[in-house]
Amino acid sequence: MSDRRLTPANERVAASHLRGQVQADTFVDGAPATIKGVVVDLCARPAGKRDRQLLLGAAVAVYERLDGWAFVQSKRDGYVGYIPETTLGAPKTTTHRVSSPATHAYETESFKSRDLLHLPFGAEVEIVSELHKFFETPLGFIPKKHLRPVDQLFTDPATVAQLFFGVPYLWGGNSTRGIDCSGLVQASYHACGHLCAGDSDMQADGLGRALNTDEPLQRGDLIFWKGHVAMMVDAETMIHANAHHMAVVYEGLSQATLRIKAQGDGEITAKRRVL
């Protein structure tokens, strides 16, 4: 059975490559578009619950526009869902990505000018011109120190995860405005150029390789429980977004293992290494 989260098909329309695999009234090629909202909920149905989020500049394929909602698929991780049609923009090539926990787009080339937008880590923009301390973009002027070219990747996912320390927990969240456990892992590995699913069940099944029980843990390793994932920052300490602390926090692995078991969520189910 196909996974709804990754299958661009509903009862009316489906992607052309799914012809013969699913039932739909119409089969279409997805039209390219770019997310122009800063942080956009990707919902399981129109006005439904959030599955994940898409950030500014993300590329999507649009399969349907109906009653103010667009049925789309993320180009990066393949996730499918509904977003408000107003958050879609024309396809464009982004040049730079926010590489600090957050930044602002200003009205002029001055930090004292009016701030126009608050942009989270990972949001992507197009540079118009380079000034002394700012990049000019169609959205405003952004400090150069807060951006890096989209092809200039981070090398350590744990370093990226640590940028999110203290960010509030948000179920289905994908940004420094709010994030959940699998969103934190996805953001960290995407920033390092590794494809990564957005939900912990998929991460546990296909991300990296399984660790043997006798292999010592190292920085960047992933620890899974049923419905939860954490990343090691060293052999004994992990960082994770969790609903117990309602934030991204550091926690000792042994302490977390006891706490999670005591609250009824069972034992560790998997350990994986990506790098």
ABEGO torsion letter per residue (X at the ends): XBBAAABBBBAABBBAAABGABBBABBBBBBBBBBABABBBBBABBGBBBABBBBBGBBBBBABBBGGBBBBBBAAAGBBEBBBAAABBBBBBBABBBABABBBBBABBBAABBBABBBBBGBBBBBABBBAABBBBAAEBBBAAABBBAABBBABAAAAAAAABGBBBBBGBABAAEBBAAAAAAAAAAAAGBBBBABAAAAAAABEBBBBAABBBBBGBBBBBBGBBBBBABAABBBBBBAAAGBBBBBBAAAAAAAAAAAGAEBBABBBBAX
